[in-house]
Amino acid sequence: MITLYSNCPTIDLHGIDRDYARILINDFIRDNYSMKNETVVIIHGIGSGIIRKVTQETLKKNKMVDSYKIDNFNAGETIVRLKRRV
């Protein structure tokens, strides 16, 4: 199955606790911002929603993030748009 975001950098947070997820998300965003990537994908799964909530809280506070949304075709991942680097 080919998805719209299959060529975007992706991180999979399955099996990660919430504190480590915050660290991984911020590192992932910083690295991709440095590489001037515009869009990245965070796979958090559906489950009980704990990692999805942590993902959204972390992205909301990150100054390198322009916007984010749950993927329309997969509720277990969040699509993140990074700010343009000048």
C-alpha positions in Angstrom: 0.0 0.0 0.0 1.5 3.3 -1.0 0.5 6.3 1.1 0.7 10.0 0.3 3.4 10.5 2.9 5.5 7.3 2.1 8.6 9.4 1.1 8.6 11.5 4.2 10.9 10.9 7.2 9.1 8.8 9.7 9.5 7.8 13.4 7.7 4.9 15.0 6.9 5.3 18.7 5.2 1.9 19.3 6.3 0.5 22.6 7.9 3.8 23.9 6.9 5.4 27.2 5.6 8.9 27.3 8.8 10.6 28.7 11.1 8.9 26.1 8.5 9.7 23.4 8.9 13.5 24.1 12.6 13.3 23.8 12.5 11.3 20.6 9.9 13.6 19.0 11.9 16.7 19.8 15.1 15.2 18.5 13.3 14.0 15.4 11.8 17.4 14.7 15.2 19.2 15.3 17.1 16.8 13.0 14.5 17.2 10.2 14.3 20.9 10.6 18.1 21.1 10.3 17.9 19.0 7.1 15.2 21.4 5.8 12.6 18.7 5.5 9.1 20.2 5.2 6.9 17.3 6.2 7.5 14.4 8.6 5.4 11.6 10.0 5.1 10.4 13.6 3.6 6.9 14.0 2.1 6.7 17.5 -0.5 4.0 17.0 -4.1 4.1 18.2 -4.2 2.1 21.4 -5.4 4.0 24.5 -4.3 7.3 23.0 -1.6 8.1 25.5 1.3 8.5 23.0 -1.0 10.4 20.6 -1.8 12.9 23.3 1.9 13.2 24.3 2.8 13.7 20.6 0.3 16.5 20.2 1.3 18.2 23.4 5.0 18.0 22.4 4.3 19.3 18.9 2.2 22.2 20.2 5.2 23.4 22.3 7.9 23.0 19.6 8.8 26.3 17.9 10.0 24.5 14.7 6.5 23.0 14.1 4.2 25.0 11.8 1.2 22.6 12.0 0.2 19.0 12.6 -2.8 16.8 12.0 -3.9 13.2 12.4 -3.6 11.5 9.0 -7.0 11.3 7.3 -6.3 7.7 6.2 -4.6 6.4 9.3 -5.6 7.6 12.8 -2.4 6.0 14.2 -0.1 8.6 12.7 0.4 12.4 12.8 1.5 14.4 9.8 3.8 17.3 10.9 4.6 20.4 8.8 7.8 22.1 9.8 8.5 25.8 9.6 10.7 26.9 6.7 14.3 27.5 7.7 15.7 30.8 6.6 
